[in-house]
Every structure is written in structure tokens, then in C-alpha cells.
């Protein structure tokens, strides 16, 4: 049972999350030759204050 973890900033709509989970699950199921029901996708969201990139918090970027 493959487990896929996706982490990113908050702000993605529930509709887009559904679409993303479906597409990722299809690709991984195909790659492993497994039924899609065996694929688990974990989606984590973070606030811009909790993500640093290039030495700065995303909330500090302009």
C-alpha cells in the first residue's frame, strides 16, 4: 500500500484537493500496477508563517 505525502501552503480549495488526490492516485497506482484503492494520499497544509524559502518566511515575501 503506497502512501504519498504532499505538503504545501494552505489556500488550495477542496475541489482542487479532490482533483489532485485523484490524479496522483491514478499515476501511482499505474506505476505500481496496483488497484487505486490501495493508494493513500496525505495532504498537509501550512500557513505562510510556517514556510521558509530562500532564507525568508513566505509571509515576509512581497
C-alpha positions in Angstrom: 0.0 0.0 0.0 1.9 3.1 -1.2 1.5 6.2 0.9 2.0 9.6 -0.8 2.7 12.7 1.2 2.0 16.1 -0.3 2.9 19.2 1.8 2.4 22.8 0.7 1.0 26.1 1.7 -2.7 26.5 2.7 -5.1 28.0 0.2 -5.9 25.2 -2.2 -9.7 24.6 -2.4 -11.3 21.3 -1.5 -12.2 20.9 -5.2 -8.6 21.2 -6.2 -7.5 18.8 -3.4 -10.0 16.2 -4.7 -8.7 16.6 -8.2 -5.1 16.4 -7.0 -5.7 13.3 -4.9 -7.5 11.5 -7.8 -4.7 12.3 -10.3 -1.8 11.4 -8.0 -3.6 8.2 -7.0 -4.1 7.2 -10.6 -0.5 7.8 -11.6 0.9 5.9 -8.6 -1.5 3.0 -9.0 -0.5 2.7 -12.6 3.3 2.9 -11.8 3.0 0.2 -9.2 0.4 -1.9 -11.1 -2.0 -1.8 -8.1 -5.7 -1.0 -7.7 -6.3 2.6 -7.0 -8.0 1.6 -3.7 -4.6 0.6 -2.3 -3.1 4.1 -2.7 -3.2 6.5 0.3 -2.6 10.3 -0.1 -1.9 12.5 2.8 -2.2 16.3 2.2 -0.7 18.7 4.7 -1.2 22.5 4.6 1.0 25.1 6.2 0.5 28.8 6.8 2.9 31.2 5.1 4.3 32.0 8.6 5.4 28.3 8.8 7.2 28.0 5.5 10.7 29.4 4.8 12.2 29.5 1.3 15.4 31.3 0.2 16.1 32.3 3.8 12.7 34.1 4.3 9.3 33.3 5.5 6.7 33.2 2.7 4.7 35.7 4.7 7.6 38.2 4.5 7.9 38.0 0.7 6.5 40.8 -1.3 
